[in-house]
Amino acid sequence: MSKYSVQAKSVFDFIGTLSKENSKIAEGFVTMHKATASDSALTAKTKELIALGIAITIRCEGCIACHVQGALQAGATKEEIVETIGVAVVMGGGPSIVYGDKAYEAMKEMASVAEFSKN
């Protein structure tokens, strides 16, 4: 398991811990996430890419790991993720370059070799 996969798993594991310690907060978060995760006016992939761009600009490494993973699972390509990183850099400036690099590394780690080389 890669560094970023471990980080994403840690975030999801903590949601499980939080659900035991404070179920109402965890349930609220999960309900909100499910309400926005499916295809509607925007596809789930588009929403994951938006979330990734926000994660980069707010400098949340755990969020980056989770949303790179989600974007890949939703079918995002390398080009789509790289373009999302570019938009985040425009909106977030220099610090977003640092966190954009983390998103790029997460993408490389999480994508299978065949999928990554295909894009």
Secondary structure, 3 states (H helix, E strand, C coil): CCHHHHHHHHHHHHHHHHHHHCHHHHHHHHHHHHHHHCCCCCCHHHHHHHHHHHHHHHCCHHHHHHHHHHHHHCCCCHHHHHHHHHHHHHHHCHHHHHHHHHHHHHHHHHCCHHHHHHC
